[in-house]
C-alpha cells in the first residue's frame, strides 16, 4: 500500500530502524510496501531478509532527491529493476552531479512523480503520478489534465503516528518529527531555528493503519487500486541460505572444475618449497583439505588470494596472511600464509568444515605504503563479464552519545561550556533546553549517521555488485557498497580482507637502511624464520621483554607477560599473543596459564578431558578454535553447532534463538556425560568470556612470524631498525620513545640539519638525524625546496649561501633556526634569528639568484647574546614534541630520594620513592566499574617503571599530562616481574623556560659544591 517509505538509513532524515518499521507496518495491517530510502540502498537487503517474518511482501525502490528536494520515487519490478535503479543512482553518487528531474526510461522499474512536481509532461508506460493525502483537495481543480490510470496513492511513511487525545485525529509522533528536524539541522550544519522548511519532511508523512488510509482516499479508491496493482507486479528475491547462497566470483579460470585442477597443480608445485620430503600425514592433510574446499566450492576464493599474493611477491611487497585461513595447509602451499599447520598442529575444523557456509577468513596485511596498489590490482584484475563486480565494503558510522550531545547542543545554539556541562551534570540540575538535548541524544544515539569504508573488506562477486546495492565513490576512488559486512554475509558475499599495517613497512625499510649503512654485511634473508627462532640474541630479548618497536610484542602488557612466562621459543610466543587478549585475562585463565607454564605440577589441576583436548596449553583455552574443540569434544556438540557457538560468542550471530538453542544443548549434553553443573558452568564461563576476543592459533602464529622478523632486525641492527620504526609512524608508543630506544643502543640523536637531514630520519654510522617532517608547522613545500636545491647543487656552505639558494619565508626560516638546523655554521640561534628578521622582516620571501660567484653580504655587529643549552630542549619540545636530551636535566629540583629500576629488586614489598618520565597511561575499569590505571615510565637512566593505580589512588592522584612525576608506592613482584603499586604521586616542575626567564634555573645555581 505504501510506495514511499523511509527507514533511518535515509541518513540524517529517517527515524525508524528496519525491524521497527516492519513491526509498525504489521500492526497497521499492511501486507506489502516499498522501502524507498533517500538516495540509499543501505537497508534494502536486510529488509528483504526480515519482511517474510512479519508476513509482509517486500518491494524495493529508491527515493531520488537532490538534497531534500524530491524528484521521483522509482520502484523495482524485479531484481533486474533493482540493478537498473542502483546503476542510475550510483552514476550520480560517483560523479557528485545533480540528478535530473526526469527519470530515464527504466525497463524493469516504475517511476512515480510527486503530484506537486508534475508539470504536464507526457508519462511513459511505467510512469505514474503519486498523490499524497495533502494533495487530494487540489484534485478538484488539477493544474494539468491527468489520466486516472496514471494516478497512484503515495502517502510518505517516514514517521510513527498516534491518535491525538483531544481531537481524536491521527497525528505525527512528536518525538520522531522533532528528532527528524534535529537530524536535518545537524546535516545542514545550521541552527534549528534557521532550518528552512524545504529541508524538512511534511509533518503528515506518517504511517496510517490500512483501514484509515482507505478512509483518507475514500473519494478516490481507484488510486488505491492502481497502487495495489503496481505493487502486485513487483517481485524481489535474494537467497539467504541453501546451495545458491555463495554469490562470490564462482570461478577463477573458466569453470569450477578447472579451478580445482589449478588448485591441485599449485599445491603440487608448492610442495617442494614448503616440504622437501613430505610425509604421508602431510599428503593426507592436503587431500582432505582439497576435498572439503571442492565440496564447499571455495576454489576461486583460494585462487584469488593466491593471485594477489603472487602479485605482491613480484612487486617486492611484504605481506602477512593471517585469520582462520592460516590454519590451512593449502594456504601454506600457495604462500598465502607462512604458518606451517603441521608444525603447529593447527585445528583444521576451525579453518573449514562441511557445516560452514562461509569461506575461511584470510586477513592479508600489507605495508601501509603498498596496500593502495594491491587494491588497484584487485579492481583491475578481477573484473569480469560486464564489469562492476568488485567493490569496497562499507561500515555504518553511528551517532555516539557524546558526539550527538555535542551536535544537538550546537544546533540548539548552546555554547561549548554548556554542552560540556550537560555531560558532567545530573539530569535534575539541567534546564529544559539541556534536558531536551539529553533526551534526544539518548533517542538518536545508535542511529546511522553516514557510510564509512570498512578497514580492509573487498567484495568480488559473480554478478555486478549493483544487483545487490548502489555504490558510493569516496575520496579513495573505489566504488563502495551501501551495506556492511553482516549484510554482505547474509546475502552470500564474503569479503577479502586487504589490510595495512606499519610493521611490514618497518621491516622492509630496515632492510634498505641496513644495506645502505652496512654495505659490507651479507644481505639478510628475512624469510629465514627457522634461523630467527634459534637465534640466542632473539631468545634473550623475548625472555627479558626487550622488544620495543617489535610489532605487537612491545606493549606494556606484552612486555610484562613475556617476562612472567620467560618465553624464549616460537610456540610460547604464539600462545602469549592470544593469552594477552582481553577475554583470556577476564576469564582468569591467563593467570592459570602462567601458573601451569611455570609450575608443571599445577598442570594436573586441569580437568583430564580438557588436558587431553588442549595438552599444549595445559587444559587452558587460549585460541579461538579451542572453543570449537571443547564444544565438540567436551560437550558433544556437532561441528556446525560448535561454529554457531563460536560466531555467537563473537557477536556475529544473526539468530539469537539459534544461539540459545545451542547453549541449552551444551548443558543438556554435559549432564548426559556426567559432568557436574558447577563444572559445566565454569567451562561455559571460560568460553563466554573470551571467545569473542581470542585469536585463531594460525592467526597468532602469523603475528609471531612477523615478530621474529622484527626481533632479529632489532637484535643485530637496533639503530637502523629504530630509524625505520620512526619513519613508519612509530608503533604502540610515540616517536619519542623510539628515539630514546635508539639512544639506549648507542645512537647519537641529532636535531634536523639542512645539510644532513631528509624528509624522514636518516642514519650515518651511529648518528641519527631527525627528519624535516617531524618539525611542527614546517611546510612540505619548504622541505622540498631544501632537498631539491641540495640534491642539484650540493650542501649549503653558510647561512648566506642557504638564503641565496632557497626561497623561504621568515616563519619557515625561524622554525629551522630554532631547531638548530644551521648549527654547522657555528653561529648561535639568536644571532641567526636577528639576521633572518633583518633580511625578511617585512614579510617577504628570500629570492634565490643564480650567480657565478658567491658575493658576501653586508653584516651588522650584534652584541653578544646569552645562551643556555636548555633553551634547545624547550625549542625541541615545541617543535618536535619532545626533547632530544635527557628530560631529567630540565627538573627544577632534584628529588632527595630516588630509587632506580636496577635497584627495585633490593626493595621488594617496601615503600619507596621513584621518579619517572611518563610514557603511557592505560585506563581501565574494575569488575565493579571503578576507574583504575596502569602507568609506563622511564627512570633517569632510561629503564622502564611499571605502575598500578588502584581506584582510590587513581581518583586522589590523577595524571596531569606529560612530564616527570615523583612516584611513591610499594615494590611488588609477581612471577619475577617487578612493578610499583602507587600510594601517592605528584608532578615535578621543570625549570623556568630559559628563553623567557630571568631567574635562576636551579635552586643550587651559582652555589659552589
N, C-alpha and C positions, 0 to 999 in steps of 0.2 A: 504493500500500500504506500510505502514511503520511497520516493525516488531520490531524495536528497537528505542523507543522514551523516552526521559528523560524530566521530569519536574524539578523544583528546589527542589523537595522532594528527588532527588538524592543528599543528603546533601553534601554541600561544593563541588559540581560538576556541577549540572544543574543550569540554569539561568532563566527559563521561568515558570511562575505560571500556574496552571491548566487551568484557564479560557482563559488566553492569548494564551496558546498552542492550545486550541480548535479553537479560533478565527483565528490563523495563518493557521491552517490546513484547516479550512473552506475556507479561501481566496485562499489557494493552490489547492482547489477543490478536497481535499482528503475526501472520504466518509466513510472510515474505517481505523483505525490504532490501533496498540497495544501499550499501555502505559507500559513501562518496566523500572521502576526506578531501580537504582543500590541497590541491597540488601534491598529494601524498598517497602512497600505497602502503605505508608502514604497517597498518592494521589489517590489510586485506587477507593475507594467507591465514592468519590466526582466526579471523572472523569466519572464514570458510570452514576451518577445522572445528570451531566451537559451535557454530549455528545449529547443526543437527541435534545436539544435546538439548536444545531448547525448543525443538520442534519447529524450527524456522528454516525456510529455504533461503540460502544466501545468494545475493546478487552483488556483483562488484561494479564500481564505477569510479569516476573522479570528478570533483567539483573544480572546474578550471577557472582560475581567477588571476587577475593582476593585482597583487596586494589583497585588499579585502573586496575588491570590485568583482562581482560575479559575472562571468561571461556566458558560460553554459555548463550544464551538467551532462556528462557522457556516461552511458551505461552499457557495459559489455553484454552482448548476447550470449557469448561463449568464451572459451579460453583464447581463441584467435582474436576475438574482440578485445579482451583484456590486454593482449600483446599490442594490438593497434593503439590502444589508449596509452600504454606505457611507452611505446615508441614516440608518440606525439608529445607527451608531457616531457620525456627525457630530453628531447630535442631542445626545448626551451629552458629546461633546468640547466643543461650543459652550456648553452650559448648565453644565458642570462638576459635574453631578449624578452620583450613583452609578448604575451600570447595574443594572436589576432582575435578580434571579436567574433568572427565566423569560424565554425569548425570545418575541418576538411571533410571530404566525402568518405567517412568510415564505411567499410564493407560489412563489419560484424558488430557494430555498436550503434545504439540510439543516441541522439543528441536532443536535449531539452533546453530550450532558451527560456530564461525567465520572462514572464509577461511584460515586466517593466522595460526589458531591453528589446522587445520585438518592434521593428520599425516598418513592417510590411513587406520585407524581402520574401522571395519565393522559398518555400521549405522543401527540402529534398525528401525522398521516400522515408528515410529513417529519422527525420527531424520533427520535433514537436514543440509546442509552447506550454510551459509549466505555469500553472495558476496557483498562487498562494492564497490562503484564506483572506488576507487583507486586500487581494486584487479582485475578489468576487463582485464588490459593488461597481467596479469600473466596467464590468461586462455589460451593464445596461446600455452604456454608450461607448463601445470599444473604439479606440483611436484608429484601428485598422480592421479591414474585413478578415474574419478568421473562420476557417473550416472547423466545425465541431469535432471532426475526427482527428484533428491535429491538437486538440486541447486535452491536456492531462492535469490531474491534481498534483501539485508539487508543494505540499507543506514541508518546510525545512525542519528537520529534527536535530536540534543542537543542544537543547536543554531539557531537564526534567520539568514536570509541571505538577500543580496541585489545585485543589478547589479552594477558592477564597471563601473563608467562613462568613464574611459579611455579605458579599454579593452573590455567592453561590456560583460564580463563574470560574472557568478554568483559567489559571494564570501561570506565568513562568515561575519556577522555583528561584527565589531571590538569590540564594547562595550561588547557584550556577551562573546566573546572569551577572552578578557582581564580580565573581571570580573571572568570568569571561572579559569583562571590561578592564579589570586589573591586568590580565594577561595581554590584552591588546595595548594597554599603556606601556607595559614592560617592553613589548615587541617594538613599539614605535619610539621608545625612549623619551616619553613625554609625561607631563603631569596628568593625572586622571582628569582633572578639571579642564584640561586643554585638549582632551582626546576628541577628535572630530566624530560626529555621528556616523559619517561614512565609513569609519573604521570599526564600527560596532555591528553586531548582528541585530536583527529586529527582536524586540522582547517577545514577539509572538512566535518565534521559531522554536516551539516546544513540542513535545510528544503528546498527541491526543490518543485516548483509547479508541479502538476501531469504531465502536458504535457512535461515539461523539464526532468522529471525523466524518462519518456518513451523514450525521445531522448537519454539520457545517456545510457540506456540499450537497445537501438535500435538493436544492433547486437545480443542481447541475450533475445529476447522478451519472450522466454519460461520461463525465470526466473520470469518475472513479472506475467506470467500466473500461475506459481507454487505458487507464493506469494499470489495472489488473491484467488487461490483455498484453500490455507491453512487458510487464514483469513475467507473465507466463511464458514469454518467448525467450527468456534468459535462463541459461543453464551453465553453471560453472562447476568444474570438478578438478580436484587435485588428490593424488594418492598420498595418504598419510601412513600407510602400512602395507604390508604384502610384498610380493616379488617385484612390483614396479616402483618401489619406494626410492631406490637409488637413482637420483637424477644427475649424478656426476657424469663427466665425459665417459662414454661407455667403452670406447676402445682407443688405445694409443696408436695402434697400427691400423690395419684395415678392418679387423674383426677381433672379437674376444679370443677366438681360437689362436689367431696369430700372436696376440698379446701374450698368451700363455707360453707359446713356443719361444717368444723373445725373452720372457722372464726366465724360463728354464735355461736358455742359452747363456744369458748374462750370469746366472748363478754358477754355471759350469765354468765360465771364463773367470769369474771372481774367486773360484775355489783355491787355485794355487797361490794367489796373493795373500789370502787370509789363512788358509790351512794347507801348507805344502804337503802334508801327509794326513789327509782326512781319515778319521776313524769311522767305523760303522755307525757309531752314535751320531756323528755329525751328518752323515749322509741320510740317516733315518729322520733326523730333525728337519733337514732340508725338504725331504719328500713330504713329510707330514704338513709342514707349513704351506708348501706349494699346493697341496691338495685342498687345504682349507681356503686358501686365497682364491683358488679356481672356483670352488663351490660357492663362495660368497661373491664372486665377480669383482674382486678388488685388484685385478691385474693392472688396469690402467692407472690406478692410484699409486701403485708402487713404481710403475714405469715413468710417470710424470715426475715423481720425486727423484728418481734416478737421473732423469734427463737434466733437471735443473742443477743437481749436484755435480754432474759431469761438466756442465757449462761453467759452474763456479771453479772447478779444478783447472779447466782450460784457461780461465781468466786469471788464475793465481789467487782466487779469493779463498780465505779460510772460512770454514763453517763447522758447526756442531749440530749433529742430528740427535734429537732427544725426544721425550714424550714416551708413551707406552709403546710406540713403534720401535723404540730402541731395544725392546725385548726380542726382536725378530732376527733370526739368522739370515733370512733373505735380505733384509735391510742391511745387514752387516756385509754380506757378499756383494751387494750393489753399491757399497760405500756411501750409503745414505747416513749410516752411523759408524762410529769407531768403537762400539761396545761389543765385545765378544760374549754372546749369550751362553755359550758352552762354559767358558771360564767362570762366568758369574752365576751359572745355573739359573738363568732368568726364566721366570714362570711364563710359559707360552700362552696360557689361557688369559693372562692379563692383556696380552697384546691382541689376541684374536681368538674367537671360538665360534662355533657354528650357531650359537644363540645370539651372537652380537650382530645387530643390523648395520651399525655404522663402522666405517673403516677405522683402523688404529690411528692414534694421534701421531703425526710426525711434526714436531716443532723444530724447524731448522733455523738456527741462529747464524746470521751473517754479521760481518762488521758493519757498524753504522754507516761507514763510507761506501759500502758495496751494495747494500740492500736495494737502493733505488734502481741500480742496473739490473739486479736479479728480477725485480718486479717488472721492469720494462721487457725483459726477456720472456717472462711468463705471458704477458699480454700479447706479445708478438708471436710467440712460438705455438701457443695452444688455441688460437682462434681457429675455428673450422666451420665448414658449411657456409651459411650466410653471415657468420661472424657474430660479434656481440655476446659471446658465451663466457667471457672472462670478466670478473668484476671484483672490486674490493668489498669487504663485508662491513656493514655499519654497526654501530652501537647506539643506544639511546642515551643521550645526556639528559639526566633528570634534574628537576629542581631540588636542591639540597636545602635543608631547613635554614641554615644561617644565610645562605645566598638569597633565598626567596624573601626572607625578612628584610634583608638589605634592599632588594629590588622593590618590594612593596613600600618600604619606607620612603624610597626615592620618589616613586610615582605619586605618593600621597603628600609629598613636599616636606617630609621631615628632615631636619638637619642631621648630619652624621652622628653627632654626640647623642641625639635622641634615639637613633637606630641602635647604637651600642647599648644605651640604657634599657631598651626593650628586652634585649637578650640577657641582661645581667640582673633584672629586677623581677620580683614575684608578680604574678598576674594581678593581684588585688591592689598593687601600688601604681598600676598603669592608668593613664587617662583613656577616654573612649576611643580615640584615634589609634592609640598604641595597642589597645586590646583588639581592635579591628585588624591591625597588622598581624598580630599573633594568631588570631582565629583563622584568617585567610591563609596565613603562612602554613599552618597545620594542614589546611584543606588542600592547598596546591602542592605541598611537599610530595615528591614522588611522581608528579606529572612529568611526561617527557617534554623537554624544552626544545631540543633540536637533535639532528642526527650528527654523530661523530664517526670517525673511522676506527674500526677495530685495530688493535695493536699490530696484528700481522695476518689476519684472515683474508684469504683469496679464494673465490669460488671459480671452478672451471666446470661448467655444466654441458650436458649433451645438447640441449636446446638453447637458443638465445636466452639470456637472463631476463629479458623483458617479457617472457612468458610468465614470470613469477613476480616481477616487481619493476617499477620505474627506477631510474638511476639518477643520482646527482653527479656533479663533476666538481669535487672540492679542489682547492689550490694545487694538490699534488698532481692533478691532471688525469686521474684514473677513474672510470665510472665506478660508482659506489651504490650498493643496494639501499633500499629503504627499510630492510628488516635486519634483525640481529642474528647471532649465532644459534640461539634456541629455535627461532622460527625457521632458519635455514635447515637445521637438522630435522625439524618436524616434516618439512617438505621433501627431505632426502637429498639436500645439497650439503655436502661435507667439505669443510674448509681445508685449505692447505695453509699451514702456519709458517709464514716467512717473517721471521723476527730479526730485530737488530740488537746488538749489544756491543759495548765498548771494549769488553775483554779481548775479543778477537782482533780488534784494531790495535790494542796494546801489543799483542804477540807479534803481529805482522810488522808493526813499526819497530819493535825491539830488534827483530832480525835485521832490518835495514840499518838501524843505528849502530848495531854491533858490527856489522860488515864495514861501515864507514870508520868507526872509531878503533876497530881492531882488524885491519885488513890482513894482517899476518895470520890470524886464527882460522882454523878449519871451519867451514860452514856447518851450521847446526841442522841436523835432521829433526825438525820439530815434531815429526810424527813418530819418532822412535820412543814410544811411551814405555816399552819394556825396559829400556835403559834408564829412563827417568824414575821408574818405580823402584829400581835397585840402588839408585844414587844415594850415598850416605849423607851428603850435604842436604839433599831434599828431605830425607828421613828426619834429620835433626831439626830442620826448620818446622816440619809438621809437628813433631813432638813438643817443641817449645812454643808453638803458636806464633812463630815469627813469619807471618805470611801477609804483611801489609802490602796492598796493591795486587794480591793474587786472587783475582776473581772473587767468588763468594766466600772463600775461607778467611777473609780478612776482617770480618765484622767482629765487634767485641764479644758477642755471644759465641761465635765460632772459635775465636781465639781461646776463650775460656774452655769450651768443650774439648778442643784438641789437646789442651794442657791436661785436662782432667782424664781424658782417655789415653793420653800418651800415644796417640795414633802415629804409626810410622809405616803403615802399609796401605795398599790400594783398597782392599775390601773394608778396612776400618774407616777410611775416608769416605767411601761410598755410603756406608751406614751412617756416619756422622752427618752427612749432608742431608739425610732425611730425618734423623733423630732431632736435629735442631729446629725442625718445622714446628709451628705453634701447637698443633694438635697433640703431638707426642709429648711435649713438655706439659701440656694441660692435663693429659690423662695420668700424669705421674710416672709414665713409662720411660721417660728419658732418664730419670734418676735410677730406676730399676735396671735399665740397660747399662749405665755406668757402673753400678754396683756389681752386676753379673760379669761385666767385662773385666773389671779389676780384681774381683774376688771369685775365682772359679767355683768355690764351694757353694756360693749362693745360686748357681745355675739350677740346682735341684729344687729351688723354690717354685719354679715354673710348673704348671700343670703338665704331666707327662705327654698328653696329646699335643699340647701347644709346642712343647720342646721338640717333639717328633716332626711337627709341621714346619717349625722355624728353628732348626738347630743352629744355624749360622748366627742368629741374633738372640740365642738363648731363651727362646719362647716368648720374646717381646715383639709385638707388631711394630715394625719400623717402616716398611714400604707399603705403598698403596695396594699392591697385589696380595699382601698379607690378609687384607680384608676378604678378598675372594677365597684365598686358601682356607682361612678359618671358617668362613661361612659354608664353604663346600665340604671341607674335610672334618671340621669340628661339629658343625650343626647339620650336616647332610642336606644343605640346600643345593638345588641344581646350579649349574654354572650360569644359566640365564637369570635365576633368582639372585645369585650372588652378585651379578653385574648390576641388577636393579638396585641392590643394596649399596654397592659402591657409588653408583651415579647419584642415588638418593642422598647419601651422606655428603656428596659434593655439591648438593643443591641443584643438580641437573635433571631431576625427575620432572616429568610432565604430569604424572598422575600420583597425587598424594595417596589415593586409595590403593594403588598398586604397591606402593612402598609399604603402606600399613599392613597389607596382606602378607608381604614377605617378612616383615618384622614379627608378626604373630606366628608365622610358620617357624621362624627361628626358635622362639621359646617353646613351641609345641615339640619340635624335633629334639631340643636339648632335654626336655622332660623325658621323652621316649628313650633317649640314650642314657638316662640315669644320672645326668648332671644335676647338681643341686641348683635351686633357683638363685641362690646367692652367687654361685659361680657363673651361671648363665647371664645374670645381670652385670657382673663385673666385666665379663668379656664384651658384652654389648656396650657397656660404658666406654671401654677402650676403643671399640670400633667407632662409636658415635663421636668421640672426642677428637679423633684425628684423621678419619678417612677423607675428609674434605681438604686437608692440608698436606698430607704426606705425599712424597714423590713416588712414582713408579721406580723400581730398582734400576731399570735401564736408563731412566732419566737422571737419576742420581749419579750413575756410573759415567754418563756423558759429561756431566758437570765435573766429576772427579778427574776425567782425562784432561779437560781444559785447565783445571787447577794444577795438575802435574806439569803441564807445559809452562805455565806461568811461574811455578815454583822453581823449575830448573833454570829458567832465564834469570830469575832474581838471584838464585844461588851463585851463579857464575858471572853474571853481568848486572849487578844491582843498580849501578848508576844509569846505564843505558835503559834498563827496564823501567826505572822511575821516570826518566825523561819521556818514554813512550806513554807511561801511565798519565803523567801530567798533560801531555799533548792530546790525549784521548778523553780529556774532561775529568780525570781522576777516577774515582770508584765510589766506595761506600762513604769515604771522608772527603773533606775539602782539599783543594790543591795544596794548601799549606802543609798538610801532614805528609804528603808525598815528597815535597821539597825537604822537609825535616828528615824523612826516612833516608833520602839520598845523602844528606849531611851526615847522618849516623853511620853511613857506609863509606865515609871518607870524601864526599864531594865538597867542592868549593862552590857555594851557591852565589851567583853573581846577579846583580841588578841588570836590566836591559842596557845594551850598549849599541850606539848607532853603527859601530864598526863590526861588532861580533854577533849581534842578535838577528834572528829571523822572525817571522811572524809567530812561530811557536818556539818552544825551548830547544836549545842546541847544546851539544856537549863537545868539548875539545879536551881530550885526555880526561882529567878529573874535574875540569871546570864546567859548570852548567850555567848557561846564560838564560835568564828568563826571557820569554818572547815578548814582542811588542803587543801581541793580542791580549796579554794579561794586564796591560796598563789601562786602568779605568778611564773611559771617555776619549782614549786615543782613537781617532777615526781610521777606518780601513784605507781610505784614500791616502792618508799620511804614511801609513806603513808601506803601501805600495810604492809611493813616490821615493821613499828612502831606499827600499830594496832594489827597485829598478835602477836608480841612479848609481848605487853602489855596485850592482852587477855589471853595468855598462862601463863605468869609469873608475872603478876601484874604490878603496877605502877613503874616508874623509881625513884630510891631513890636519885640519884645525876647525875651530868653531866658525871662523870666517869662511873657510872652504865649504863647510856644510851649507852656510847661509847663501852662498853664491850658486850652489848646485841644486838645492831642494826648495820647491815652492812650499811655504809653510806659514800658517797664521800664528799670531802671538800666543793664543791659548793652547794650541797644539805644541808649539815650541816650549812653552812653560812646563808642560807635562813631562817632556823629555828631559828638560834641565832638572826638574825637581826629583826625577827618578835617578838622576846622576848618569844619564846616558852619554854625557860628554866628558866623563872623568879622565879619558885618555889625554885630554888637553892639558891636564894639571891645573886648570883654572877652577876656582871654587864656584859652587852653585849660585851663591848670592851675586857674585861678580857677573856671572853669565846672565842672570835674570835682569840685572841693571842694563847690561849690553843689549839684551833682547828687547827690553822696553824702549830703549833709546832708538833702536832700529825700526821696531814695528809698533811703537806706542800709539800711532794714530789709526790702528785697526787694519792697516794694510797688510798684504801678504808679501813675503820675500819674492823677488823676481829673479830667477836664475838667468845668467847670461853666459853664453859660451865664449871663453876668452883664451887666447893663445898663451898668455902669461897670467899668473895669479898675482894681481897687484894687492898690496896691503891695504888695510882700511884704517882711517884715522882713528886712533884710540884715545880715550879720555882716562885720566888718572882717577881711580876710585879709591877712597880711603880704605884702609884695612878693616875688614868686617869680621865680627866674632863668628866662631863656628864651634858647634858641639856635635860630636859624631852621632849622638842620639837623635839629632834632627832628621837624619836619614831614615831612622826607624819609623818616626812619625809620618814622614812622607810616604814611606813604603806601605804603612797601614792604610793610608788614604788612597793610594794609587793601585796597590796590588791586593790589598785586603789583609795583609799580614806582614810582620817584619821579617827580614831575611836573616837577622841575627837572633841571639837568644832573647826571648821576650822577658826573661827574668832580670836582664840588665836594666829594664825600664822601671822596676819597682822603686817606689819612693823610699820604703823602709824594708830592710831585710828582717824577716821573722826571727825571733830569738831561738825558736825550736823548729827543727825541720828534719824529719826522718826521710831518707831517700829510699827508693824502691829496693835497691840492693840490700837495705838493712831491714826490710819488713819481716824476714824470717826470724830475726832476733827479738821481735816484739809480738809474737803470736798471742792472741787473747788479751792484749794490753791496749790501753787508751794512749794514743799518740797524736802528734800534730804533723801533718804533711802539707806540702804546698804544691798545688797543681795548676797547670795551664789547661783550660777547658778545651776539649776536642770534640766531644759528642755527648748528647743527652738522649736517653731513651725514656719516653713517658709510657707508662702502662697503668693498668688498674688491678687491684687485688680482686680476689673472688667476691669480696664484699662490695666491690665498686668504688673503693677509695683509690685516689691517685698516689702512685709511688714512682720512683725514678731510679735509673741507673746512669752513673756518670763515667766518662772515659777522659783521662787527663794525662799530661806528661809532667814528670818531675823536672827539677832543674837540670838533671843530667840527661834528660831526653827519653826516659823509660816510662812505660805505661803504669798508671794507677787506675784501678777499677773500684768504683764506689757504689754502695747500695743506700738508697734514701727511702726508708720506710715511711708510710703515710704521715705520722705525726711530725717527723723531721722535715719531710718534703713540704708540708704546709707551713712550718715555722721558719725554715731557712730556704726560701726559694732561690733558684738560679737568677742571676742578674746580668745576663748577657755574657759575651766573650770576655776573656781576661784571665787573671790569676787569682786563685782563691786559697785561703787558709782552710785546711780540712782537719777537723778533729773527729776522731772516732776510734773504733776498736778494729784491730787487725784480726781477721778470721781466715781460717784455712779450710777448704773443702776439696778433697781429692787432690792434694798438693797445689791447689790454686789459691793464691793469696789475694785477698781483697779487703776493703775497708767498709765497715758499717758506720755511716756518718751519724754523729751526735750533735755536731754544730758546724757551721760553715759561714765564712764571710769573705766578701770580695775585697782584694787588696788594691790599694791605689797605685797607679803609675805616677811617675814624676810629672810635674807640670810640663806642658809642651814647651820645649826649649826654643821653639820657633817664635813663641809668644811671651814666655815667662821671663821675668827679670829676677825672680827669687832663686835661692839655691835649689839644686835638683834633689840632693840627698840631705838627710839630717846631718850627715858627717862631712859634708862638703867643706873643704878648707881647713879641716882639723887634721893635724898630722897623727898618724897612728903610732 
